[in-house]
Amino acid sequence: MQFGMTSHPPSRLFAPVLASISLIGPMVIHLYFPVIPVVKIALRLSDAEAQLTFSIALFCMAFATLAYGALSDRYGRRRLMLSGLSIFLFGSVFAFAAESIAMMVIGRSLQAIGAACGVTLVRAIASDVYGPGQLVKVIAYLTMFYTLGPMISPMVGGLLIDTLGWRSVFGFALVVGSLILAGAYAAIPETRSAERPAQASFLRGYRELLGSIRFSPFVLQTGFSTGTFLTIATASSAFMKELLDRPSFEFGLYFLLFPLGFLFGSFISTRLSGRVVNETMVMTGATLSLASVAVQSGFLLSGHVTPLVLFVPGFFVTMAQGLSLPFGQAAALAVNPKLVGMAAGLGVFMQNFGGAVFSQLYGLLSNGTPGPLVLTTAITAMLSLICAMIPFVMMLRARSKAGLP
């Protein structure tokens, strides 16, 4: 088998190293959750400023993915991946040394710009190597490995904060990021096909993808569903520390329910790959997410603010993501085989941008009560369902015209 520009299959380290690169994203997002309330006190920040140190990373990661995706189609995957991982390390150093919100924002921004190479290029490389026939299953397995980051990151972060202080979180990111960079340098070859022509215009490629009704609803749905999860996650961090007065490590333990839900949903996706169409699985995930948000909102509005009310519905929200995400991503990447990198970049952009917008919206509305959480997740879950309905209805109409059940 030919693997992109390589003349022989990658080494045995290829798959595990490729999977480990996806851990860079959780180190920017999930490792930082228990840091938010501590940095707020240490740097004397307002609620909105503390939330900005989180959401700025999502914004930067979102826009950086667009560049990585497009540039990788033109110049190849490997050099961009190594550059991105190096930028992540510089950002970790800046954040470690931060004495003001300005330095923290710079450090977090550099971390995010570097980490953006991870998910974007991992998906593009997987598409190069494994092809459309195995892509849903491969993405689901990569996603399952990705959940290891969210599973351990908040718990590790909470333990580091409680024992060594908040700066140790960025020292940990620096060490782990260095190991991942070394592995990528040794094991990840160039996979972009030499026969794939360079695109004449980035804007033309993005316009072609976004103008496709087969592409846009899938990536928008992932953005809104990510917004639902990140709003619940950031609100839970604040409520556990400030409202319920629980230690950071306990937040990390409860947080395990989020990635476990994602892991369970991704596992189901691997079992259903090739047997259930993309549109059905995306619709199923969006419906489950809205139902979970409705249950949580009912408890919160009735005055029941407890760890289980915060985290158990979150389990089903992330399970819904695990069900829909691999199928939505595979459907989006299959729209135009010549624009796989751009499609991957846009997919990750929508995820991070949606998460950034709605988590920052929650930060702006936050007043110490559950109301802003209920409002924000109601918006995201409903928009996610609407986006899922578009390709689902198109599929039903196409089947009806073809006389299929």
C-alpha positions as CSV (number, residue, x, y, z in Angstrom):
1,M,0.0,0.0,0.0
2,Q,1.2,3.5,-0.8
3,F,1.0,6.0,2.0
4,G,0.8,9.5,0.5
5,M,4.2,10.6,-0.6
6,T,6.0,7.7,1.2
7,S,7.0,4.6,-0.7
8,H,6.5,2.2,2.1
9,P,4.1,1.9,5.1
10,P,4.9,4.0,8.2
11,S,6.6,2.4,11.2
12,R,4.9,0.6,14.0
13,L,5.1,3.8,16.0
14,F,3.0,5.7,13.4
15,A,-0.4,4.9,14.8
16,P,0.3,5.4,18.6
17,V,2.3,8.6,17.9
18,L,-0.4,10.0,15.6
19,A,-2.9,9.3,18.4
20,S,-0.7,10.9,21.0
21,I,-0.6,14.1,19.0
22,S,-4.3,14.5,19.6
23,L,-3.5,14.9,23.3
24,I,-2.1,18.4,22.7
25,G,-5.6,19.8,22.3
26,P,-6.8,18.6,25.8
27,M,-3.7,20.1,27.3
28,V,-4.8,23.5,26.1
29,I,-8.5,23.1,26.9
30,H,-9.2,20.5,29.6
31,L,-6.0,20.8,31.6
32,Y,-6.8,24.5,32.1
33,F,-10.4,24.0,33.5
34,P,-9.2,23.7,37.2
35,V,-6.8,26.6,36.6
36,I,-9.5,29.1,35.8
37,P,-10.8,29.9,39.3
38,V,-7.2,29.8,40.8
39,V,-5.7,32.1,38.1
40,K,-8.7,34.5,38.7
41,I,-7.5,34.9,42.3
42,A,-3.8,34.8,41.7
43,L,-3.8,37.5,38.9
44,R,-6.8,39.4,40.4
45,L,-9.1,39.0,37.4
46,S,-12.8,39.6,36.9
47,D,-15.1,36.7,35.9
48,A,-15.0,37.9,32.3
49,E,-11.2,38.3,32.3
50,A,-10.7,34.8,33.8
51,Q,-13.0,33.4,31.2
52,L,-11.1,35.2,28.5
53,T,-7.9,33.3,29.4
54,F,-9.8,30.2,28.5
55,S,-11.8,31.3,25.5
56,I,-8.9,33.2,23.9
57,A,-7.3,29.8,23.4
58,L,-10.4,28.5,21.6
59,F,-10.6,31.5,19.3
60,C,-6.9,31.2,18.4
61,M,-7.1,27.5,17.9
62,A,-10.2,27.9,15.7
63,F,-8.6,30.3,13.3
64,A,-5.2,28.6,13.3
65,T,-6.9,25.4,12.1
66,L,-8.0,27.1,8.9
67,A,-4.3,27.9,8.1
68,Y,-3.0,24.5,9.0
69,G,-5.7,22.7,6.9
70,A,-5.1,24.9,3.8
71,L,-1.3,25.0,4.1
72,S,-1.1,21.2,4.6
73,D,-2.9,20.6,1.3
74,R,-0.3,22.8,-0.5
75,Y,2.9,22.2,1.4
76,G,2.4,18.8,3.2
77,R,1.5,17.6,6.7
78,R,4.8,16.8,8.4
79,R,6.6,20.2,8.5
80,L,3.5,22.0,9.7
81,M,2.9,19.5,12.4
82,L,6.4,19.8,13.8
83,S,6.2,23.6,13.6
84,G,2.9,23.6,15.5
85,L,4.1,21.4,18.2
86,S,7.2,23.7,18.7
87,I,4.9,26.8,19.0
88,F,2.9,24.9,21.7
89,L,6.1,24.6,23.7
90,F,6.9,28.3,23.5
91,G,3.4,29.1,24.6
92,S,3.7,26.8,27.6
93,V,6.8,28.7,28.7
94,F,5.1,32.1,28.4
95,A,2.1,30.9,30.4
96,F,4.3,29.4,33.1
97,A,6.0,32.7,33.6
98,A,2.9,34.9,33.4
99,E,2.6,37.6,36.0
100,S,-0.3,39.5,34.3
101,I,-3.3,38.8,32.2
102,A,-1.4,40.1,29.2
103,M,1.3,37.5,29.5
104,M,-1.2,34.8,30.3
105,V,-3.2,35.7,27.2
106,I,0.0,35.6,25.0
107,G,1.0,32.3,26.5
108,R,-2.4,30.7,26.1
109,S,-2.7,32.1,22.5
110,L,0.6,30.6,21.5
111,Q,-0.3,27.3,23.1
112,A,-3.5,27.2,21.2
113,I,-2.0,28.2,17.8
114,G,0.5,25.4,18.2
115,A,-2.0,22.8,19.4
116,A,-4.3,23.6,16.5
117,C,-2.0,21.5,14.3
118,G,-3.0,18.4,16.3
119,V,-6.6,17.6,15.6
120,T,-6.5,19.2,12.1
121,L,-3.5,17.4,10.8
122,V,-4.2,14.1,12.6
123,R,-7.5,13.9,10.7
124,A,-5.9,14.8,7.4
125,I,-3.1,12.3,7.8
126,A,-5.6,9.6,8.8
127,S,-7.6,10.4,5.6
128,D,-4.4,10.2,3.6
129,V,-3.3,6.9,5.0
130,Y,-6.5,4.9,5.6
131,G,-8.8,6.2,2.9
132,P,-12.6,6.8,3.0
133,G,-13.5,3.2,3.5
134,Q,-12.0,3.0,7.0
135,L,-12.2,6.7,7.9
136,V,-15.2,6.6,10.2
137,K,-13.7,3.7,12.2
138,V,-10.3,5.3,12.3
139,I,-11.6,8.7,13.4
140,A,-13.7,7.0,16.1
141,Y,-10.7,5.1,17.4
142,L,-8.6,8.3,17.4
143,T,-11.4,10.0,19.2
144,M,-11.5,7.3,21.8
145,F,-7.8,7.8,22.4
146,Y,-8.3,11.6,22.5
147,T,-10.7,11.1,25.4
148,L,-7.7,10.0,27.5
149,G,-6.6,13.6,27.6
150,P,-9.9,14.9,28.9
151,M,-10.1,12.0,31.3
152,I,-6.8,12.7,33.0
153,S,-6.1,16.3,32.3
154,P,-8.5,18.0,34.8
155,M,-7.6,15.4,37.5
156,V,-3.9,15.9,36.9
157,G,-4.3,19.7,36.7
158,G,-6.3,19.7,40.0
159,L,-3.7,17.5,41.7
160,L,-0.8,19.7,40.5
161,I,-2.6,22.9,41.6
162,D,-3.4,21.5,45.1
163,T,0.2,20.3,45.6
164,L,2.6,22.5,43.5
165,G,0.5,25.5,42.5
166,W,-1.1,26.6,39.2
167,R,2.2,27.2,37.4
168,S,3.1,23.5,37.6
169,V,0.2,22.8,35.1
170,F,2.2,24.6,32.4
171,G,5.4,22.9,33.4
172,F,3.6,19.6,32.9
173,A,2.3,20.7,29.5
174,L,5.9,21.6,28.5
175,V,7.3,18.2,29.4
176,V,4.5,16.2,27.8
177,G,4.6,18.4,24.7
178,S,8.3,17.9,24.3
179,L,7.9,14.1,24.3
180,I,5.1,14.3,21.7
181,L,7.3,16.5,19.5
182,A,10.1,14.0,19.7
183,G,7.8,11.1,18.8
184,A,6.3,13.0,15.8
185,Y,9.7,13.9,14.5
186,A,10.7,10.2,14.6
187,A,7.6,8.5,13.5
188,I,5.3,10.7,11.3
189,P,6.3,10.8,7.6
190,E,4.9,13.0,5.0
191,T,1.6,11.5,3.9
192,R,0.1,14.1,1.4
193,S,-0.1,12.6,-2.0
194,A,2.4,13.9,-4.5
195,E,-0.3,13.7,-7.1
196,R,-2.7,16.0,-5.3
197,P,-2.5,19.4,-7.0
198,A,-1.9,22.5,-5.0
199,Q,-4.9,24.7,-4.7
200,A,-4.8,28.1,-6.5
201,S,-6.7,29.9,-3.8
202,F,-7.4,29.2,-0.2
203,L,-10.5,31.4,-0.3
204,R,-11.9,29.6,-3.3
205,G,-11.4,26.2,-1.6
206,Y,-13.2,27.4,1.6
207,R,-16.0,29.0,-0.4
208,E,-16.5,25.8,-2.3
209,L,-16.8,23.7,0.9
210,L,-18.9,26.2,2.8
211,G,-21.2,26.6,-0.2
212,S,-22.0,22.9,-0.1
213,I,-25.2,21.8,1.7
214,R,-23.5,18.5,2.1
215,F,-20.7,20.1,4.1
216,S,-21.8,23.1,6.2
217,P,-24.5,21.5,8.4
218,F,-22.2,18.7,9.5
219,V,-19.4,21.1,10.6
220,L,-21.9,23.6,12.1
221,Q,-23.5,20.8,14.2
222,T,-20.1,19.9,15.7
223,G,-19.5,23.6,16.6
224,F,-22.8,23.9,18.4
225,S,-22.4,20.6,20.2
226,T,-18.9,21.6,21.4
227,G,-20.4,24.9,22.6
228,T,-22.9,22.9,24.7
229,F,-20.1,20.8,26.3
230,L,-17.7,23.6,27.0
231,T,-20.3,25.8,28.5
232,I,-21.3,23.0,30.9
233,A,-17.6,22.2,31.6
234,T,-16.6,25.8,32.4
235,A,-19.8,26.5,34.5
236,S,-19.2,23.3,36.4
237,S,-15.6,24.4,37.2
238,A,-16.9,27.7,38.6
239,F,-19.8,26.2,40.6
240,M,-17.6,23.5,42.1
241,K,-15.0,26.0,43.4
242,E,-17.1,29.1,44.2
243,L,-20.6,27.9,44.9
244,L,-20.0,24.4,46.3
245,D,-16.5,25.1,47.8
246,R,-15.0,21.8,46.5
247,P,-11.3,21.3,46.0
248,S,-9.8,21.3,42.4
249,F,-8.9,17.6,42.6
250,E,-12.6,16.7,43.3
251,F,-13.6,18.7,40.2
252,G,-11.1,16.6,38.3
253,L,-12.7,13.4,39.6
254,Y,-16.2,14.4,38.7
255,F,-15.0,15.6,35.3
256,L,-14.2,12.0,34.4
257,L,-17.9,11.6,33.6
258,F,-17.5,13.9,30.6
259,P,-14.7,12.0,28.7
260,L,-16.3,8.6,29.8
261,G,-19.5,9.7,28.1
262,F,-17.5,10.7,25.0
263,L,-15.6,7.4,25.1
264,F,-18.8,5.3,25.4
265,G,-20.3,7.2,22.4
266,S,-17.2,6.8,20.3
267,F,-17.1,3.1,21.1
268,I,-20.7,2.7,19.9
269,S,-19.7,4.6,16.7
270,T,-16.9,2.1,16.0
271,R,-19.4,-0.7,16.3
272,L,-22.0,1.0,14.0
273,S,-19.4,2.1,11.4
274,G,-20.6,0.9,7.9
275,R,-24.0,-0.2,9.2
276,V,-25.7,3.2,10.0
277,V,-25.6,6.2,7.7
278,N,-23.9,9.4,8.7
279,E,-27.0,11.5,8.8
280,T,-28.8,9.1,11.2
281,M,-26.0,9.1,13.7
282,V,-25.6,12.9,13.7
283,M,-29.3,13.3,14.2
284,T,-29.3,10.8,17.1
285,G,-26.4,12.6,18.8
286,A,-28.1,16.0,18.5
287,T,-31.4,14.7,19.9
288,L,-29.7,13.1,22.9
289,S,-27.8,16.3,23.6
290,L,-30.9,18.4,23.6
291,A,-32.7,15.9,25.9
292,S,-29.8,15.9,28.3
293,V,-29.7,19.7,28.4
294,A,-33.5,19.8,29.1
295,V,-33.1,17.5,32.1
296,Q,-30.2,19.4,33.5
297,S,-32.0,22.7,33.1
298,G,-35.1,21.4,34.9
299,F,-33.0,20.4,37.9
300,L,-31.0,23.6,38.0
301,L,-34.0,25.9,37.7
302,S,-35.7,24.0,40.6
303,G,-32.7,24.9,42.8
304,H,-30.9,21.6,42.7
305,V,-27.2,22.6,42.1
306,T,-25.2,19.5,43.0
307,P,-22.1,17.8,41.5
308,L,-24.3,15.1,40.0
309,V,-26.7,17.6,38.4
310,L,-23.8,19.3,36.8
311,F,-21.9,16.2,35.6
312,V,-24.4,13.4,35.0
313,P,-26.2,15.2,32.2
314,G,-22.8,16.2,30.9
315,F,-22.0,12.5,30.5
316,F,-24.9,12.2,28.1
317,V,-24.0,15.4,26.3
318,T,-20.5,14.1,25.6
319,M,-21.8,10.7,24.8
320,A,-24.0,12.4,22.1
321,Q,-20.8,14.0,20.8
322,G,-19.1,10.6,20.6
323,L,-22.1,9.3,18.6
324,S,-22.3,12.1,16.1
325,L,-18.7,13.5,15.7
326,P,-17.0,10.6,13.8
327,F,-19.9,10.3,11.4
328,G,-20.2,14.1,10.9
329,Q,-16.4,14.5,10.3
330,A,-16.3,11.5,7.9
331,A,-19.2,13.0,5.9
332,A,-17.5,16.4,5.8
333,L,-14.1,15.0,4.7
334,A,-15.7,13.0,1.9
335,V,-17.3,16.0,0.2
336,N,-14.2,16.9,-1.8
337,P,-11.2,14.5,-1.8
338,K,-8.9,17.3,-3.1
339,L,-9.7,19.5,-0.2
340,V,-9.2,17.1,2.7
341,G,-6.9,19.4,4.7
342,M,-9.2,22.4,4.3
343,A,-12.2,20.3,5.2
344,A,-10.4,19.0,8.3
345,G,-9.4,22.6,9.2
346,L,-12.9,23.9,8.8
347,G,-14.3,21.1,10.9
348,V,-11.9,21.8,13.8
349,F,-12.4,25.6,13.3
350,M,-16.2,25.2,13.8
351,Q,-15.7,23.1,16.9
352,N,-13.3,25.5,18.5
353,F,-15.1,28.7,17.4
354,G,-18.4,27.4,18.5
355,G,-16.9,26.4,21.9
356,A,-15.2,29.8,22.2
357,V,-18.2,31.9,21.4
358,F,-20.6,30.2,23.7
359,S,-18.2,29.6,26.6
360,Q,-17.3,33.3,26.4
361,L,-21.0,34.2,26.2
362,Y,-21.6,32.3,29.4
363,G,-18.7,34.1,31.0
364,L,-20.2,37.5,30.0
365,L,-23.6,36.5,31.4
366,S,-22.3,34.7,34.5
367,N,-23.7,36.0,37.7
368,G,-23.2,33.2,40.1
369,T,-26.6,31.6,39.4
370,P,-27.6,28.7,37.0
371,G,-29.6,31.0,34.7
372,P,-26.8,31.8,32.2
373,L,-25.9,28.1,32.0
374,V,-29.5,27.1,31.2
375,L,-29.9,29.9,28.6
376,T,-26.6,29.3,26.8
377,T,-27.0,25.5,26.6
378,A,-30.6,25.8,25.4
379,I,-29.3,27.9,22.5
380,T,-26.5,25.6,21.5
381,A,-28.4,22.3,21.9
382,M,-31.3,23.6,19.8
383,L,-29.0,25.0,17.0
384,S,-27.2,21.7,17.0
385,L,-30.4,19.8,16.4
386,I,-31.5,22.2,13.6
387,C,-28.2,21.6,11.8
388,A,-28.5,17.8,12.2
389,M,-32.0,17.9,10.8
390,I,-30.9,19.4,7.4
391,P,-28.8,16.5,6.1
392,F,-31.2,14.0,7.8
393,V,-34.3,15.4,6.0
394,M,-32.3,15.6,2.7
395,M,-31.4,11.9,3.1
396,L,-35.1,11.0,3.7
397,R,-36.2,12.9,0.7
398,A,-33.5,11.2,-1.5
399,R,-34.6,7.8,-0.3
400,S,-38.2,8.6,-0.9
401,K,-37.5,9.7,-4.5
402,A,-35.5,6.5,-5.1
403,G,-38.3,4.4,-3.7
404,L,-36.2,3.2,-0.7
405,P,-37.6,2.6,2.8
